[in-house]
Amino acid sequence: MLRVSNIKKVYGDVVVLGNVSFVLNAGERVGLIGPNGCGKSTLLRILIGEEAFDEGSVQFTPPDLKVGYLAQGEYGAETQKIGEFLHVGESALSAAEARVASLSAALPGAEDDERVQLLEAYAEALTALESLALVERGEHEALGALQALGLGNLSLNTPLMHLSGGQRTRLGLARIWLERPQLILLDEPTNHLDLEALSWLEGWLRVYNGAMLVVSHDRTFLDNTVTKILDLDPETLTVTEYVGNYTDYLQTWEREREKQWSQWRAEQAEVRRLHQDIVRTRNQALWVEATTKPGQPAVRRIAKKVAKKAKSREKKLERYQGNEERAEKPTLSWRMKLEFVDTPESGRDVLTLKNLAAGYGSVKLFQHVNARLRAGEWVVLVGSNGVGKTTLLRVIMGALSPMEGNVALGANVQVGYYAQGQEVLDSDSTPFDTLRAVAAMSETEVRSFLHYFLFAGDEVFVPVQALSYGERARLALARLVAMGCNFLVLDEPINHLDIPSRTQFERAMANFEGTVLAVVHDRYFIRQFATRIWTFEGGTLRSYIDLEDLARGRKVGGSAVPA
C-alpha cells in the first residue's frame, strides 16, 4: 500500500531525515514516534506531496490510492465556513468556482514569474473544483458526521474562526471520515480533544478498515489504536520498527537498551583485562632485563620472548577495539530537565469560587459554580470542547471578568499560568528575553537554565513566532519554573510535548509541593496525579473522584465543593 525507500530531506546544511525506509501494508495501524523536531511532521508532508525530498522514493499501491490527512494545528482559513471546509453542497462548489474565476481573471495581466505561480494555483483550483463536482455529499451526511463528533450544535454556515482548537481538530477528523480514504495520516490528532472525542476517535479507528499512520505522543491512545511503532531516531535520522503497541515498544526498547549496556560493559571489562595483561607482561620483560647481566643470555632470551608476547597482545587489543561488531556505547538522549524547587507555602484555601457565572456577550457558558481548592490538591478539569474550561481558567487569572459571583485566591498564593494557546509568550520576544522578564538571572544563568529545556547556543535568540509548538511548550514551562509559584493553573500543558518530555514533566510534577488546577485529557497523566476531577455538566461544575467514577456518572455531592 505504501513503500518508503531511503528518504532523505535536507534544509540548508541540516539533514532532517536520512535513509528513512518502511512499508505500510493494507489494514496496518502504525504509530510514528520521536522527540519534538526530529522530522515526523516533515515526513507526513512528504508522503502527501506537500513537501519535496532530496533522495529516495515514495510509492503508493495503487498509484491513485485515496489518502486522508490531518495536519497538526492547521484546519482551514479563518473566514471559511464549516460547509465549505467539509466540501458540502452548493456553498463549497460556489467557493471553488469563485476561486477558479478569480485566478482566471488575474492571468492575462500577470508578469512572467507571477504568471507561472498563477498557472500552478489555477491548476490546483481547477482540480479541486472537478473533485467537488464529482462528490455527491449531502448536508445530512455532513451533519451526521458533526453530530457524531459532538459538533451537532454548529451550523454548516459557522465560520471556522468561531471554533475552539478542539472543535477544529474534530472538524478535521469529520472531513476525513466523510472522504472515506484508504489510508489516513494523522499528525497529533488527540491534541485539544476531550475525553468523549478521544473515545469516539479510538472507536472509529477500531472499525476503520483502511491503513493508518499516526504521529502521537498520547501513550494511552497509541496503546489502544496501533499494532506497530516506528521510532524516528534524531541521531541516526532513520526509523526502527517495533511490533505491538506503545507499551510493547517501550518494553522491547528497554530490553534492547539494557542488552546493549550489558554488552558494552562486558567489552569494556575485556579491554581493561587485555590492557592490564599487556602492561603486566611488558613490565615483567623489563624487570627481567633490568635484573639480569649480559652473561645470562638464556634468561635475556626469555625476556625478549615475553616482550614479543606483550607486543602481540597489543595488536590483539587493537584488532578487538577496531572490530565493527563491538557494541556502541548507548547514547544518553538529551531530554528536558524540569524541576520545581523551593515552592513557597500558601494558606489552606488556595482558590474559592462563589456563585460564579461567565461567558461572552450575553451568553453564559456556565453559572452557579461554587468550588473550593485546598492546598496540595491536584484537580483536573475535563469536559467537552467549548463548554468553558479555558474560560474558567481565564476568569481565575483575571483575564476575563465574571458575569456573576467572584473568585478569591488564598493567602500567599503565587499563581503560574500555562495558556493553551501559549499567548503568555510574546511572539516577537525570544526565549532569552522571556526568561529575563520573569527572573533576575545573568546571561550565563539564563543560557544554562534554558539548556535544561533543550534550547542550546543561539537557539535562545530565535523569535518565539519561529519556534515549533513543542519548543513553545517547553519555553512556557521554563517560564513557569523560573517564576517560582505554589499554584499552577495549566491549560493543556502537555499537548505538544514529546513522550520523553512528558515523562520529565510528570517526574517534576510528582515533586511539586504546591496546588494544581489543570485542563488535561491525557488519561495516563490523569490517573497518575488527579486527586479529584471537575467537569462541566448542565451548565455548572461537578466533581468526581476519578475517571472511573466520571464514566459511571457518580458525583461527589451536588457541586465541586469538597466535603
Secondary structure, DSSP 8 states (H G I E B T S, - for coil): -EEEEEEEEEETTEEEEEEEEEEE-TT-EEEEE--TTSSHHHHHHHHTTSS--SEEEEEESSTT--EEEE-SS--S-TT-BHHHHTT-HHHHHHHHHHHHHHHHHHSTT--HHHHHHHHHHHHHHHHHHHHHHH----HHHHHHHHHHTT-TTS-TT-BGGGS-HHHHHHHHHHHHHHH--SEEEEESTTTT--HHHHHHHHHHHHH--SEEEEE---HHHHHHH-SEEEEE-TTT-SEEEEES-HHHHHHHHHHHHHHHHHHHHHHHHHHHHHHHHHHHHHHHHHHHHHHS-TT-HHHHHHHHHHHHHHHHHHHHHHHHHH-TTS---------------S-----SEEEEEEEEEEEETTEEEEEEEEEEEETT-EEEEE--TTSSHHHHHHHHTTSS--SEEEEEE-TT--EEEE-TT-TTS-TTS-HHHHHHTTS---HHHHHHHHHTTT--GGGGGS-GGGS-HHHHHHHHHHHHHHH--SEEEEESTTTT--HHHHHHHHHHHHT--SEEEEE---HHHHHHH-SEEEEEETTEEEEESSHHHHHHT--SSSSBS--
